[in-house]
Amino acid sequence: MLMLDAAIHLGPDLELAVNRMDFFRLFKYVASKYGCEYFGLAEIPVDDQPVNLQHSHALHNFPESWFDKPAGKSLAGKTLECCDPVIGHFKRSTAPSVLDLRQDPSGLAELSGSEAAIIIPLHTANGKRYGLAMLGGMEQPKSEKLALMALDASLIFQRYYEVILSLDSVSGLNDREIQIVSWTSEGKTSVEIAIILGLSEHTINSYIATVMRKLHVVNRAQMVASALRSGLIS
């Protein structure tokens, strides 16, 4: 029988969490507590768009070397394709589970050297689907341990929603707009962003014009500065 006091974040640590770094530390602690070296939390798109690991609300401790891959490879552009087995599992299931990466090869398996991934689906009060994956170095947990991991994760995520995610509507930017702002902050031109995202240069310029209007700025430098100040990008 599970005891509620077995969960680690029912007290002050969780109540004092107020920013992304606080929640990064909490999720990292949960991962390490259960023997996992890596963790990644991100929104799971409802369509066939890749999972955006650059979104301001995504949290992970994946090494930068994982992203240093040619276009078309795993995590190129700091995204995980919707066809990846880990993402597919998040879309199919609402229950925590262990995904055998030897049977379902994932780009994350190749990079982390892990044979299994802990999959914990999470949901916000407004119906958005998120996923927490933990992998690397751990033994496959038994059902009781998996349930405790899911309990810890859900408690942290609920607080994350209350103090961070629920404020997302303040900016009025959607995921694609935030993605384009993020690439702009890295010095990419409209042409380069268009190639990365598989869109036309005209479409990228239209997105940028819309973002500048929403943020009440007049050029790209101001757009990036405003996004950084508001925490939309990091």
Steps between C-alpha positions, in 0.01 A plus 500: 500500500634843407548751778459867411789598724726289277486778242789742539341832406205554726670764712700825488720416197196485277319794657805726454543421128421816302709497179629270228832437675320387815298249301805389301667413831191317627461283190875434490488394865213260431691347209818451701308374807371212292834431332444683170775713352286703258152647493296694248164675541321652201157562353379223268343652185161369391605504134810374320726786607825402674537545873670834558773475764577871459157610620521715809294245694709197403742378767781249449860428590598349165866581415560758227695235307170318439379794292820535300374279219440553127149593384272198493675324789370446853450828690631712212366849554418409861186314395388138528302374202141387552591158353743428785372206711522703822270769357271239350462338841405831659231547238356151547502466877391693808661262751862494621700216350844372408587505130751236390728695266654178368168406343399858413823675394486870582744776417525552875618140545786548255611821670460393863606137470191405700304181440177633652315825555257590778196654332272718714212672314381826660208732428417860578164623624426647157559169323852538365704182499855492635745216537783429745762251385776379731780277382864408535664280759196367682367149545147439378279594798235273645138613495504653852813703428358614166183617674703704750698656216176597329361641825808717555492618139129584506531700823787706357323543168182622667700772675683576173165551331371728778797737507642477147286333234171663590659840431587402142206690355652831614728517198244374249776323302445149371765226483601574141543872571713427808709258294568767238589758765741250652675440169514876440669542839774263378570732207318304230361691203151450360646290218690278745196455727287416197742222405514366858121492540413403144300817437528784250691820572176693451328289768784559746486875440123494556548318830763752609276794411218345704730442800629857492142626495405278797805608702458866405852533357627639169802286409652157551748610766217639713299184433777276631565727800130500592479122470805456722366736766164323513659153515357383167848398393819443696 
